[in-house]
Amino acid sequence: MGFFFTKADRLLKRSDFLRLTAKGRQCQNNNFIAVFVPGKTERTRLGITASRKIGNATVRNRIKRFSREYFRLNKHKNIGILDINIIAKKGAVNLSSAQTFLSLQNIFDKITRSFYH
C-alpha cells in the first residue's frame, strides 16, 4: 500500500462538510476538533478547516500541510471508513510538526475509541 493522499482521500464538496456538521460526532483536544461520520465511499476521507481567526495564510497552510501529512502516513491504521473534518484551533498555531503529529494522534485515538465503543 502506498502512502498517497489522492483527490479521492479528500472531502471536497460543501455538501459533505454540511453533512458532517449536521450529523457528525465530535471529539477535541487543545489544538484540534474532529467531526466524523461513517463514510459514504469505500475509503476514509479527510477535510481540514483552518479559519482566518487562526492566523494568516502562511500559518493556516502550515497547519493544513502538517494535518495532511499525518493523515497520509497513518491512514492505513484501522480507524474504519469515515469522513473526518479536522478543525484547527488557536492552540495549533505555534506547534512544531512533531507536536502537531502528537496532537493529531491523540485526536485519531479518540475517534477510534468513540467510533468502536
Kinemage of the C-alpha trace (Angstrom):
@kinemage 1
@onewidth
@group {chain A} dominant
@subgroup {mainchain}
@vectorlist {calphas} color= white
{ca met a 1} P 0.000 0.000 0.000
{ca gly a 2} L 1.378 3.370 -0.975
{ca phe a 3} L 1.455 6.403 1.232
{ca phe a 4} L -0.500 8.670 -1.083
{ca phe a 5} L -3.023 11.403 -0.417
{ca thr a 6} L -5.100 11.465 -3.583
{ca lys a 7} L -8.126 13.515 -4.513
{ca ala a 8} L -10.325 10.531 -3.571
{ca asp a 9} L -8.959 10.787 0.008
{ca arg a 10} L -10.202 14.375 0.409
{ca leu a 11} L -13.505 15.895 1.381
{ca leu a 12} L -14.090 18.465 -1.335
{ca lys a 13} L -17.784 19.253 -1.599
{ca arg a 14} L -19.581 21.710 0.604
{ca ser a 15} L -22.431 19.210 0.970
{ca asp a 16} L -20.016 16.734 2.608
{ca phe a 17} L -18.886 19.348 5.124
{ca leu a 18} L -22.504 20.316 5.852
{ca arg a 19} L -23.404 16.638 6.383
{ca leu a 20} L -20.535 16.334 8.848
{ca thr a 21} L -21.666 19.424 10.719
{ca ala a 22} L -25.278 18.271 10.896
{ca lys a 23} L -24.850 14.567 11.671
{ca gly a 24} L -21.275 14.142 12.832
{ca arg a 25} L -19.886 13.183 16.206
{ca gln a 26} L -17.167 15.339 17.687
{ca cys a 27} L -14.046 14.988 19.785
{ca gln a 28} L -11.362 17.538 20.568
{ca asn a 29} L -8.194 18.462 22.396
{ca asn a 30} L -6.430 21.804 22.937
{ca asn a 31} L -5.357 22.130 19.304
{ca phe a 32} L -7.941 20.454 17.074
{ca ile a 33} L -11.588 19.496 16.816
{ca ala a 34} L -12.512 16.416 14.806
{ca val a 35} L -16.002 15.919 13.415
{ca phe a 36} L -16.628 12.490 11.926
{ca val a 37} L -19.390 10.315 10.498
{ca pro a 38} L -19.420 6.920 8.771
{ca gly a 39} L -18.231 7.408 5.210
{ca lys a 40} L -20.218 7.225 2.004
{ca thr a 41} L -17.324 5.825 -0.026
{ca glu a 42} L -15.057 2.798 0.409
{ca arg a 43} L -12.224 4.837 1.918
{ca thr a 44} L -11.601 7.231 4.781
{ca arg a 45} L -11.701 10.838 3.602
{ca leu a 46} L -10.228 13.894 5.287
{ca gly a 47} L -11.220 17.547 5.245
{ca ile a 48} L -9.262 20.266 7.011
{ca thr a 49} L -10.641 23.593 8.169
{ca ala a 50} L -8.494 26.485 9.375
{ca ser a 51} L -10.359 29.769 9.588
{ca arg a 52} L -8.861 33.235 9.373
{ca lys a 53} L -9.222 33.534 13.157
{ca ile a 54} L -6.303 31.089 13.407
{ca gly a 55} L -3.792 33.269 11.593
{ca asn a 56} L -2.616 34.445 8.206
{ca ala a 57} L -2.455 32.262 5.096
{ca thr a 58} L 1.052 31.025 5.856
{ca val a 59} L 0.035 29.784 9.300
{ca arg a 60} L -3.181 28.183 8.037
{ca asn a 61} L -1.413 26.434 5.161
{ca arg a 62} L 1.270 25.105 7.501
{ca ile a 63} L -1.342 23.587 9.818
{ca lys a 64} L -3.177 22.042 6.870
{ca arg a 65} L 0.056 20.677 5.394
{ca phe a 66} L 1.013 19.008 8.696
{ca ser a 67} L -2.502 17.578 9.046
{ca arg a 68} L -2.466 16.117 5.528
{ca glu a 69} L 0.972 14.638 6.105
{ca tyr a 70} L -0.109 12.993 9.361
{ca phe a 71} L -3.172 11.520 7.651
{ca arg a 72} L -1.129 10.343 4.661
{ca leu a 73} L 1.317 8.466 6.885
{ca asn a 74} L -1.321 6.983 9.205
{ca lys a 75} L -4.407 6.327 7.085
{ca his a 76} L -3.503 2.649 6.793
{ca lys a 77} L -4.214 2.199 10.512
{ca asn a 78} L -7.616 0.701 11.142
{ca ile a 79} L -9.891 3.617 12.011
{ca gly a 80} L -12.819 2.435 9.909
{ca ile a 81} L -14.384 4.050 6.859
{ca leu a 82} L -15.098 7.582 7.995
{ca asp a 83} L -15.433 11.088 6.688
{ca ile a 84} L -13.405 13.298 9.039
{ca asn a 85} L -13.099 17.055 9.237
{ca ile a 86} L -10.175 18.340 11.287
{ca ile a 87} L -10.772 21.896 12.522
{ca ala a 88} L -7.738 23.819 13.753
{ca lys a 89} L -7.989 25.780 16.994
{ca lys a 90} L -5.811 28.694 18.117
{ca gly a 91} L -3.591 26.297 20.061
{ca ala a 92} L -2.341 24.720 16.821
{ca val a 93} L -0.635 27.903 15.613
{ca asn a 94} L 2.779 27.520 17.269
{ca leu a 95} L 3.119 23.737 17.170
{ca ser a 96} L 6.082 22.063 15.524
{ca ser a 97} L 5.427 19.198 13.133
{ca ala a 98} L 6.182 16.639 15.873
{ca gln a 99} L 3.814 18.356 18.311
{ca thr a 100} L 1.124 18.547 15.624
{ca phe a 101} L 1.534 14.840 14.916
{ca leu a 102} L 1.191 14.008 18.636
{ca ser a 103} L -1.921 16.153 18.927
{ca leu a 104} L -3.459 14.562 15.829
{ca gln a 105} L -2.547 11.093 17.114
{ca asn a 106} L -4.485 11.931 20.274
{ca ile a 107} L -7.492 13.037 18.184
{ca phe a 108} L -7.440 9.929 15.980
{ca asp a 109} L -7.163 7.682 19.060
{ca lys a 110} L -10.259 9.411 20.453
{ca ile a 111} L -12.063 8.923 17.136
{ca thr a 112} L -11.215 5.214 17.121
{ca arg a 113} L -12.380 4.748 20.730
{ca ser a 114} L -15.555 6.743 20.119
{ca phe a 115} L -16.408 5.032 16.827
{ca tyr a 116} L -15.956 1.464 18.058
{ca his a 117} L -17.489 1.877 21.530
